[in-house]
């Protein structure tokens, strides 16, 4: 029988009695999916529009979270030669900055690609696996997953407010 695809926003509900890893991964995937839903249907101009005093935009949030995925999963768990984890506030702020070729379509595709790679990488490690972090010392895969749930959820909340200010759309679905 073919496997039935489940809407990732239902993952936390479906996995409500699952093991720790399944619960953590389903909550992270839930927030990843909601972020893309906040971007979906916007024009490039609407996604890049500044609606708050800071430079925060929906497109910038997607670009930032793409970089955060790379940092925490790709660089920490599977570093390439010469690749280092960014440790400055300037690096974090720069990850919100849009380039001329940062379209809604490209940003969504990049985020989906990076998240898929993050899933592949993290799947190879036990939750108790520990890696060095340049500022925190050691962090476990469990801690990285919880941190990424928090980071992604916080920025999805920002995106929800920006989307409401753009066209009135709210909520996860």
N, C-alpha and C positions, 0 to 999 in steps of 0.2 A: 504494500500500500504506500502511496506517495505521502511524504511528510507534508503536513498542513502548515503553511506559513502563518505565523501569529503576528499581529500588529505589535511592534515593539512597545507601544504605549501600554499594552496589556501585560507586558512581561512581569512587572512587580506584582500584579494580581495573580497571574498564572503561577508564579514562583513563590507565593506567600508561605509555603511550607517546605520549600526546597532547601538545599544546602547553602552554606554561607557564600560560596563562590557564585552560584547561580543567582542568589538574591542581589549581591553586589553588582554583578555584571548586568542584570536586568534593570536595575535602577539607573546605572550609567547609560545604558542604551536607551532607556526611556527619555532621559534628559537630552541625549544626543538627537533623538528623533524630534522632540519638541522644538529644539533649536532650529532644525531644518524646516519645520512647519512654520515657524515665525518668519523665516526668509521666503518661503514659497509664495508665489503670486505677486511679489513686489517687483516693481521696476528697479533697474539699477539705480536710478536717481532716488527713489523712495528708500531703498536699502542703505544708501549712503548719506541720507539727509540727517543733519544734526538737529535734534529736537530738544536737547537739554544743554545746559551751559558747558558741559565737558564735550570732548570730541567723540563721545560714545555714539556709535551708530549700529544698526542691526548688522550691516555688512562687516563693520569693524569687529563686532563681537564674534562673528563666525570666523573671521581671519585670526583673531586672537586665540580662540579655542582650538583652531587647527594647529597653531604653534604650540599651545599648551599640551595637546595630545602628543605631538612630536617630542617635546621636551621630556615629559614624564614617562612615556612608554618607549619611544624609539631611542632617545639619547641615554636615558638612565638604564634601561634594561638591555638594549642592544646597540651600544655606541659604535659608530664608525670611526676609523682613525681620524684624528684631528677634530672630531666633533666634541664640543663641550657644552655643558648645561649652562644656560645664561643665568647670571647672578645679579644683574643690575636692574634697577627700576626703569632705566632708559630702554633696556631690551624689552621689558614688558609693555611699556607704552608704545614702542615702535611696532609691536605686533598688532596694534589696532589701526595702524596707518594704512590707508588704502592706496593702491597703485592704480594707474589709469586702466589697466587690463583686469582689474578685480570686478568682474561682473557677477551678478547673482548666480548665474549658471556655473561659472568657473569656481566661485567660492564654495558652492554646495558640492560640486564634484570633488574638489580638493579635500574638503572636510570628510566626505564619505570615504574617499580613498585612504586618507590618513587614519580614520577610525577603524576601517577594516584591517589595516596593517597593525594598528594597536591591539585589536582583538587577537590577531595571530601571534603577536609577540607575547602578550600577557598569558595566553593559554599555555605557553611552554614552561611557566614558572609556578611553583607552589605558592600559596598565599604567604607562607612563612619565609620565603626566599628574601634575603636582605641584600641591598646594593648600597654603595656609598653615594651620598649626596653632598655636594660641595659646601652647603651651608648648614644642613641639618645633621650631618654625620651619617648614620645609617638609617635607611627606611625599608620597610617590608613591602612586598607586593600588595598585601592587604591594605596597608596605610596608603599606598599610591592610589588604589581603587577608591578608597573612602575619600581621599583628597580630591580625586577627579570628579566624584559624584558631587561634592560640595562646590567645587570650582564651576563645573558645568551648570549645576542647578542655579547658582547665584547669577551667572550671566544669562541664563534662560529667563530668569525673572526680569532682568534688565531688558532683554529683548521683548518680553511680553508687554512691558510698559511702553517701549518705543513703538511696537506694533499697534497698540491701542491708540497712541497719539497719531499714528500714521493713518489708519483707516477704521479704527474702532474694534478690530478683531482682538479677542482675548481668549485665554484658556489653552489647555494642552491639546485639545482635539480639533 
